[in-house]
Amino acid sequence: QVQLVESGGGSAQAGGSLRLSCVVSGRTFNIYAMGWFRQAPGKVRDFVAGIRWNGDYTYYADSVKGRFTISRDNTKNTVYLQMISLNAEDTAIYYCAATSLNNFFRLPSTYPYWGQGTQVTVSS
């Protein structure tokens, strides 16, 4: 099993920044990729960004390219999501997820392991 715990959410003004963290524990040797997703009230859970656990390949949703950066520190078993130039549309619960599969990284169904989520609220 893999356990994920997010932190770093909170409130920010439009144009501000936040950094989310996701600490990974358990059978980390099974992990192929990590992802960040978000879900706003009344909407489906959307892909935000992803990163391969043992590589530097990253991928982003078009809506966050140039504003969000995903990174990882394998020495700390932690994945980060640095968010800048926030706007009200970024308001959502953000979830960290892990998968042992090596395909379809933008689909929530690819990820069997999820954190509890952390709220991000951006006010304009």
N, C-alpha and C positions, 0 to 999 in steps of 0.2 A: 504494500500500500504506500501511497504518497500523500503527505499532508502539506497543505498550503495555507499560509496565514498572511493576509494583506494588512498593510498599515499605510498611513500617510495621507489619507483622505481628509477632507475638511472643506472650508469655505474660502473662496477667493473672489476678488474683483475681476471683472472683465479686463483682459490684458495681463493678468497676473500669472503666476506659475505655482505648480505643486509637483512634488515627487512622490510617487507611490512605490512601496516596497512589497516584495512577496518572498517570504522565507519558505524554503522547501526542505522537507525532512522525509525520512523513510527510505524507500527503495529508489533512490535517485539514479542509480545506475541504469534503470529501465527508461529513463526520460530521454526522448529524442528532441522534443521541442516544447517551448513554453509560449503561452499566449496571454494577452490582455484583451478582455471583452468588456463591454458596458451595456447597461440596460436602463433606459429612461422609463418613467412611469407610463404604462399603457403601450409600450413598444417592445419589439423583440430584442433579444440579446444580440448585439452586433460585435463583429471583430474589430479590434483597434490596432493591435500590433503583435508581432510574433518574433521569436528568436530561436535558433537551434541551440540546444543545450551545450553541445561540444563544437561549436563553430561560431563564426561571426556573421552568418547570414541572417539578415533581418528583413521584415516585410511589414507594410503598413496599409491601413485603410486610406483611401484617397483623402478623406475628410480631415485626417490628422498629419499627413505628410508635411514635413517642414516645421511642424510645431511640437510633435511628440517624438521622443527618442526612447527606444527600449534597449536595455543593456543588462548584462549579468556579471556577477562576481562569483565564480564557482568556488572560490576559497571560503565564501560565506554562504554558499547555497542560496543566493538571493538574486532575484530578478527585479529590475527597476523600470519604472515608466516616468520619465521626466516630461512634464507637460508645461509648455509656455504659450503665451498669447491665447490664454483661455477665453472662451466665449460662452454665452448662456447655453448654447447647443451642446456643450460638453458636460452639462449637468446630468449625472447618472450615477448608478451604483457600478463601480468598477470591480471586475472579477479577474483573478489570476487563475490560469488553468495549465495543466500539464498533460502531455500525451506521449505514448511510446510509439505511435504511428508516424510514418514519414511521408504523409500526403494529406491534402485537403486541410491545410492548417487554418483556413479562414472559417471553417465550419465548427460551430459549437459541439456538434455531435462527435467530432474527432477526439475530443478531450474527455477522458473519464474522470479526471481529478480536478476539483474546483476548490477555491477558497470560499470564505463566507461573504466576501465582498466588502468594499469600503465606499462610503458615500462621498461624492464630489459635487459641490454646489457652487456654481459661478453666478454671481449677480452682476447685472449691467448697470 
